[in-house]
Amino acid sequence: MNKKLMMIWVLCLSLFLIPIQAASALAAVPGDGRLTYETFFSGSDSSLKGSSSQQQFFTVMDYWNVDSLKVNLHFQVSQINEDRISSVTLSLNGSPFYSFRPSRDNNGEQSLIIPAPKGFLKKGVNTLGIQGYLRTANSDNQVCYVDNTPENWLHLYNTSSVEVAYTPKALTGGISDFSARFSGMDNIKSGSSLLTVPDNASGAELEAATYALSGFAKANTVNDKTLPLLPYSEAAIKDKGLVVLVGTVDHLPSQFKSQLDSSVNLGTHALIQLVNKDSQPTLVVTSKEESLLIKAGRLMQNSQLVSQISSDTKAVDDATEVASPSLAISSNITLTETGDKLTGPNHQEQTYFVALPSNRSIADSGKISLNFRYAENLDFNRSLVTVSVGDTPIGSKKLSKELANGDTLNLVIPKSLNISGNFSVKVAFDLEMLSAVCTPNTEQMPWAYISKETEMHLNTKDRTDLLFNNYPYPFLRDGIYNHVAVVLPQKMDSYTYQSMAGVFNLLGQYAGGNTGEVNYYTDAVDAATLKDDNIIAIGSYADNKVIRDNNDKLYFRYSKDGSTIISNEKMSIEERYGAEIGTLQLIVSPYESGRGMLAVTGVSSEETYLVSKLIASEKDKWRVYGDGVIADKDGNVSAFRFKTITGAAKESVIAQITDRSDVLGFVAAVVLAVTLVIVALLLLLRKHLKKRGDKRET
């Protein structure tokens, strides 16, 4: 009996404690409007060795009033570290603010919370510097000490972070202020931003919303979160801090119609207006005319224009210029506008970012011309410069005292690098000192300088293979939407909307201009309409006729009744498993051989949404390659290549020549020379014939 009574008391006590713990957790949430944003150290775990440093970057938004800042460090130091003479110094935007000696306690693993001065912060990107001076032996009795031995290490875990506590400023900057917040990393991370359209939205409303979504997605810096797109409803907007509503006037909820600027004629204008600023800020994009609504959507995709609209309203008519500048692809690229100086001994690097459309890759005959100079007090037997494209070295040169005041390095970019889209160029100097073991570590010597005459000559070509390796081609070409047709089910649920939004979150990040076309259709669309388009078909066998009619052309096909995805030559699929997976398939368009079709599909809309997340953000895009991809609910992803011949036809010789300015110039010179030779021969022949005629006359 005593045991039973004791069990009853324990059970009652447990039930009593549960609400107390929950209340305690809720009370811990700040109630004064302050928020926190935590930026974890990027990439994988990293290490400091000897006397070395690292940089981590974090962002402070313009609309934040920063209250406090702290650095959370989680690290492990060498177990034989001399903690009396080793040190780590933290700096913020170049200004040191904290130093400490790492301890060997707890096997060298430690966690520190370090307050940082907010006075060193700036709006935008900030730099946290971590400088290590690590010793494993006391050098007091040594003439010289080498501090770059393997045991001098400090390992930084990527659970380390920078945490900013802030209070959002009042929304006073109109449409530009709202847009910056809508795509701000804190609001996207917390899910506070929502883009909406009317229920049962028309193709024009979805098109305008897609252009607006692309503009916001372009500004999104959070690589694992996307902006949702859903039909407008009280349930959808509940708990959302920022809402965008894109729709024609007739489809707007009544509470918004009454707030619209009555001075704007919505028959001849589109209106972008910010309402409910003090409660739930909502940006309404509307018009009576669908063509003007689409134009307003294009304006929202042009981030330069949006950032300049400080008022709460913007009217758009036929004369309003909304197009963004076209992306210029220059063959000559300047890496540095003013020149860059690198200081300090040993290994020093300077990285340059080169922007290319995702569908273009480096062709042959690309060159880098590096102009530089450096200090004359180096050990020239061991000092050199190395240039890398991406992470691949393409050439090095030994430094020499005779050329210290003006040196050059000309390198050919290997075609075998197979680089497409954005890439980086890294210039690395190894500035070794004479008697370096006994030379004090100074920050200003030695030095190297990369001059502004440094440039890259870059030839590029289209990547037209219909493979996910080249995605988002063919739906984007040179940063512009490339005749895109989106085919949706007649009836859409929230999963279908989220699938569509995911696809255009990533496409929007790659889009560099707003002049391309995205058209929406239901699955009743006729084949002739889709002939000239690259198609994105979203849905299942049951609810999307385009997928159903072209089932025989898919790599992962449905069973005759569409209840499951069946096995093929690449993968055996059990019947029940096939009903619970989603697939991405990039095939040649069934309606035009020169176009492509992407099927985002699964037996139900839930499986369709599941697989669409693989092409919704940069976080998972690396898992998608080949032309057929399977994903299941357990997170397993399988990618395959089915096509042996892919993409559009190869460029003709004439097209290749016209795309290459250097070859074009050479061909022109050859043609001119041949023409001159032929003309000269004709003149000589004419002269010879004339002389012969004169002789006959005499």
Steps between C-alpha positions, in 0.01 A plus 500: 500500500781738588655452155166564327444816704849618417441446124173697518676789676780502239245505218306788655819695563608450137167627369528800732852588385429493125304830482748666737791421262305620197416828670863547592607452136244754381608753761854480368391653168582874501191718512659837422510462121866400488600222261818304443660376180777241516746451215693175527855473371490411133606173343648204679715502811827690458833535674763757591863390496794677657473870426201521266159659468150443367205719410130440548230725356160603631243760396326782684184615321427869444174480694661359817571703813773282651471459877788261563742266327675186616728235354439136591825309451516120511850368441764248595868575543799268473535290814867599531430871457698738722210702637732748677638635172231411241223745424198566278391853408162598361446808284191660351540672162874522564479631860621257772266472800578180693796270567520180703727205566348166394512243778596131479228404749227258385730357232536852362132535406331820613199723441520873561235774483676828428320838496606717207483881470210599276680828429727312258204380294392638164189451292528214253775239505730494804824309548593307814875433501648215705879524538680208665848497650543136604807352668569150626842577652640781711749690285659703782822301481506462122678732259226447242164327503307348211127553561355316200556142616207253464418488873432876523127493422166633613187342350193723455168315488228628266265512799679825582294807417446875519177599673346845451220625726301777334175692491343555155460865403155636419393449138530854365679464167207406278515230232882477498511455878230232488673311219833496684329353806292253297815335362704569814680197639334522842146506359568222251667288768206543738239450226348846552481587128224369274417567134134442413262498202121480494341157532469333156746756362507561125806439284572873487483530880737205540735648239514838675552327836783291353687810384456657845611177668810491277600848614461415868675164455795676333550701822468195727837418660377201704599192300275251681172694518259607226217749466155336500225574249142416601143610429395789723292393801471587867659167591793554261589850625454420868821572695668646188677830553530607133262412216502568125169460312506492118165494320251686285269745677193281459673215684629702797342455845261787575711639787776588250280649231385773738862596584627541144601846379185633334694753293650219288292378204539124522364459149805674354750440780629231731544596865761384749389618844612432857209471745452399866848627591428506873336158529588247229690683223364384163625598157212487250585469129184541292327630187186441298713420195699175506772638273563788743495263797773296328699818438475589869629151579799564274566823687506304825762272343723801429667544840676821394170672429330364811783623724435855375126514585483667842127580479213270596353495148627455147283526189604312184365576153592409142776764492671390825848358443542182706755292303828428674826544305597197296793299628815590307734209440839656436798303376741728690448503877687728740563317827584804715398860435759669724758231578539280810780486756583188700726528805668259735733200463426151370174418320275794400194477275272733306177361352298656218141411414404472131130500409376296205149384405441145618458371144842619382829320549863591438604415144854458367761776463412675826794685655597673824755780489629571853694823559662529842797615708643402836758570770871455428589349839358153424670165487468471123601134503170416673255779410244462222155599376224252405177566313196274543164498324245366741707267716720380215851648459573595138855630536777636723806719464808539715558853621830673420677806638564639149124517422380605847389845382300372204428134431243324277352153473297395194303177529259309277178382668471126430180402321498180706399694813139470379391810696156648444316785671660710772855412604798644686859582411754475782844659497722354773846628597747300707715782639785322673752702702875455526587351843124479559541282809660789687300782339228658717148468361403846372177581320643751248788300359549350255239612247364435153280719283261391223463792257180617333640403158435138593224358283340185366416430139207262509330312220172332594251270335148380570450178695200357322499145633164416658651386827449613857877561504418810289179596681336755492557471124283484287258706711751781534735612228754774565313587819161546330191277515513303178147445363375321808156337510376368835225238476301452821209277606147638466461488876796596717558438868758658731761237409470589130540871576804428715652282227457779247641758742802281573587466132492878448686579820812346350435617145445851639839494672666429165289746301694816417237686298125541485427491127446125454164327479330262747152391395258290704251245369276229635550148370225557241746704291538380138827375359536785249511756783795320662698451179740791547538472878717331759243326719482452876222250571405472868261238632413131490389252236144544621477881509732619221408394145834608354679254730239232432514541121879482498541218751666283234773765454590521868797312639311411818156408372171447675306176500199485268267626773749762627501351851876446519831567325640184344848352456727581207845406373670709770303417813271231637200655673266310731131582444433659838831689494416634154182655640698693762778660293530816292701543181670778305543418132659724238404376154487636146171682450239268346377797295828640360840330476696816572328559836497326837241380748539462875254266671465565873277213593386236747193285560361772730565872543688427824759290313520769232579761765750264660712475187455865399698603809814362332486785245367768735826618657877476466513278809379189316572581135830311514307175546331540161691393187447289190146523360291282732482535880306306764436621859317327784364607838807371684723751324655249257580651161608302191612673180546335160592588143285347228567708187811418299455798266376813668403856425477708190693442183866596498579854392598542137852607413368843400321540834814399688707751303256788557501428876881529513634850443862383475423231240266739316781755473742235374253370243427856385872564458546178302200576277632853440848369416361238261278765338797732449704215347218412262454866401875537446507186282207626296671837446825330400313271263315795350825689455664197341212450257504869412873485417444197279225691320729797444766274346250352255401850387859593423 
